C-alpha cells in the first residue's frame, strides 16, 4: 500500500514539472502553485480516491488487514462509496477549478483528517498495535490534508490579492 502512495507523489511532481517546463510564460510562484495544486487535486484526491474505491470494494479483506481491522465490515462498502465520490470530484477538478476545487479540497481534507483522528484514537484508546501500514496511513490521513489546505489557502489569497 505504501508503493501506490509513493507513485501518486512522484506522479504529482513529474506532471507538475512537465507542465511548467512546457509553459514558459507561466513560471511565477502563483502559476507554479496553481499548477501544483491542480495535479495534487487530480492525482492525490481524484485518482488516489478511485484507487481506494476499488480496493475497498473488491479487496476488503486485504484493506482491513493492512489497516489492522477486522474484515468484512459493512463500513468498508460505505468507505468505498465515499472514495468514489471524492475520486470523481477530484478528477473533475481538472476541468472545474476555482470554488469547485476549493470545495473538493475542503470536503476531502475533512474526510481524511477525521479518518486519521479516528485511527489515532483507536491506537491510543484501545492500545491497538499498529499494522504494517499504520505510519504511512497516519501521514496520509493527518498531514496530507493540512498541507493541501494550507497550499490551497495560499493560492486563493494570491489569486484574490491580484484581482
C-alpha positions, 0 to 999 in steps of 0.5 A: 500500500505504501508503493501506490502512495509513493507513485501518486507523489512522484506522479504529482511532481513529474506532471507538475514539472512537465507542465511548467517546463512546457509553459514558459510564460507561466513560471511565477510562484502563483502559476507554479502553485496553481499548477501544483495544486491542480495535479495534487487535486487530480492525482492525490484526491481524484485518482488516489480516491478511485484507487481506494474505491476499488480496493475497498470494494473488491479487496476488503479483506486485504484493506482491513488487514493492512489497516489492522481491522477486522474484515468484512465490515459493512463500513468498508462498502460505505468507505468505498462509496465515499472514495468514489465520490471524492475520486470523481470530484477530484478528477473533475477538478481538472476541468472545474477549478476555482470554488469547485476545487476549493470545495473538493479540497475542503470536503476531502481534507475533512474526510481524511483528517477525521479518518486519521483522528479516528485511527489515532484514537483507536491506537491510543484508546484501545492500545491497538498495535499498529499494522504494517501500514499504520505510519504511512496511513497516519501521514496520509490521513493527518498531514496530507490534508493540512498541507493541501489546505494550507497550499490551497489557502495560499493560492486563493489569497494570491489569486484574490490579492491580484484581482 
